[in-house]
Amino acid sequence: MMIKIKGFALNMILLLLATTAFAQNKVDLRTMLNKNREFIFPQTVDKIAAALHVKTDFYEDANAEKYAKWITKSGLELYSNYGDDKTVNELFFDIPEDKFLVIEGLPFDLAMNKTTLKDALSKFSRHQVKQKKLDDGSAYPGGTSLIMKTGTHFTTLIFDNKNLLKFMSLTTSLIDPAVN
């Protein structure tokens, strides 16, 4: 009888830990999305930090371009350049390469490490999607990128060689691949 109680208690603890872990893998962007689950631009650095409940890290790149970065409790990293008034007009969503995190709650109801290439092609079928296979020199060799115009922005989705979403960007113009 004592073994059954200990087993039950252990199972309950594991269930509680699993539930807590999965709950932390959802990012809450609702206040920054419109009814179509598209990100609303412009935003400010402060509004994004407040919505995510995290501190903003400010930094400059090699060209002295100003950037802001937010690392959510779920592990999702968001970053963007910003103007003098700290206005953000584009946003990049990424997860650390060394971690396998499933992050839900992204724009367009996408989920990092869960949304598949097939899911995305179906979801964006009304857009003129440009699909490109990624070469060996890319961050995700053998993966695929999808680029499309969504509203006033371009959406770029990058999938690994297992066809899982790893990166998303919402930009005002297409970024030359040579930049990265």
Salt bridges, closest charged atoms under 4 A:
ASP28 OD2 - ARG30 NH2 2.90
ASP57 OD1 - LYS55 NZ 3.49
GLU104 OE2 - LYS114 NZ 2.53
ASP109 OD1 - ARG37 NE 2.64
ASP160 OD2 - LYS166 NZ 3.70
